[in-house]
Amino acid sequence: MSGSFTDLFPRAAGVLMPLASLPSRHGIGDLGPEAYRFVDWLARAGVTWWQMLPVVPLGPGNSPYASSSAFASEPLYLSLERLADEGLLDRADLAGPRELREGKVRYAQARRFKTPRLARAFGTWRARRRQRAAFERFCAREADWLEPFCVAGGASAEEADLARFLQFQLSRQWDALRTYARDRGVLLMGDAPIFVALDSVDVGARPELFRLDADGDPLVLTGCPPDSMNEDGQLWGHPHYDWAAHRAEGFGWWRARMRRQMELFEALRIDHFIGFRNAWEVPAGAANARDGAWVETPGEELLEAVEDELGGLPLIAEDLGSVTPEVHELRDRFGLPGMRILQWGFGPGSFHAPHAIGPDSVVYPATHDNDTCVGWWRSADPATRRRFRAATGGGGPTVGMDMVRTACATGAHTALFQLQDVLGLGRASRMNTPGTPSGNWAWRVSRRDLSAARARQLHELLDATDRLADR
């Protein structure tokens, strides 16, 4: 692999949907039969990319952006059906309460249902001593991150063995799905937050790579400065990296992190790309992010190290927020496409406007942090609505697909859109409202929404806008 995202992949389109949002019998989307059905639906629609949110262990509020590990995968994503196919569970183990099959993602109920069954599968596997050679190879290959993750929190030997088994099975199930998708012309795209949580295994295992005091507390915190939407800024609370320590080891931790992501995905969106050029540092103990300061970071050296490790940079830069010319220069120096958000493109002079989006970009009608397009339309002011209608000829109840159509017709290299907007869903289906600690990440699609008619409609659009992938 060599080159950047736009060198490696053709003009195409993709659907953004978290793995957790798939239909499921067990309360949360996983790597089981519905994932394969969704790949088939994407293939019929001519879609190239299935973009997911991070698939790391879920953090507080079920957030995939506050994980205990930047390397491990969430055990809830294991498919009980596939474990039963291997003889590790009985078919009777798969029967669950009806309420797990319908409605929103039910994280707590899914965990209560799946956890004892995953332990049962482990017991059967250990007794039968199946796949031991493959298991041992996996543990040896991934030892640098796997061992700290499995023994974290004072885990017993039994708990550590179970954790290794779950990560091994996640790897096997993931590889099977990725191969199935690739054989049908569908590629998987991931998402990597730039920072990691203070209580993560990553900080616990390598504290010297972070700016901490003698007690392990952060010296400075992450965040972003005040803006028109938040007069106090945003205080995220992650520890900052000790860049001198990363440089001294040749950015080995970052090399390993990106290599691990490429074991899962064909390409990766880098969240908060600005942080590769400069980061907002807030004094420890601050009540908000007002009194922070921008501090330069060694993004050029870091990206050179990642490029050397991977042989290329199949990355998308989330270059939103407090972007400076220096951020754009860093992005362009490595040929990374930036992001454009159509919901922000219908005010005077916006560089997110459809006509202003060029081939060095990836365009979204909205991301997981935005309202759905239907929700956006209902709250838009009259001037924005007028500009939208004038530019697109759309609006009203069809605004979701109007936005998808507009995105596909731009000059952007890749158009990515939330499944909710393809389905024309409203605000109740919003994925995340930044700054709210609960009630997020819970939308789930139903199987009936993934109809053949919708696949045909999308296929015709991608054909008309030259975004059909070769199958």
BELFEN-V252964 format. One record per helix or strand. SS is the DSSP state (H for helix, E for strand). FROM is the first residue (numbers start at 1). TO is the last residue. If there is no record, write none. Layout:
SS/FROM/TO ; SS/FROM/TO
This chain:
E/4/4 ; H/5/8 ; E/12/16 ; H/19/21 ; H/33/45 ; E/49/51 ; H/60/62 ; H/75/77 ; H/80/85 ; H/91/94 ; H/98/101 ; H/107/128 ; H/132/141 ; H/143/154 ; H/157/183 ; E/187/192 ; H/201/205 ; H/207/209 ; E/210/210 ; E/212/212 ; E/218/218 ; E/220/224 ; E/227/227 ; E/230/230 ; E/234/239 ; E/241/241 ; H/243/248 ; H/252/264 ; E/267/270 ; H/273/276 ; E/278/283 ; E/293/296 ; H/299/310 ; E/313/313 ; E/315/317 ; H/325/333 ; E/337/341 ; H/342/344 ; H/354/356 ; E/361/364 ; H/373/379 ; H/382/392 ; H/396/409 ; E/414/418 ; H/419/422 ; H/427/429 ; H/447/449 ; H/452/464
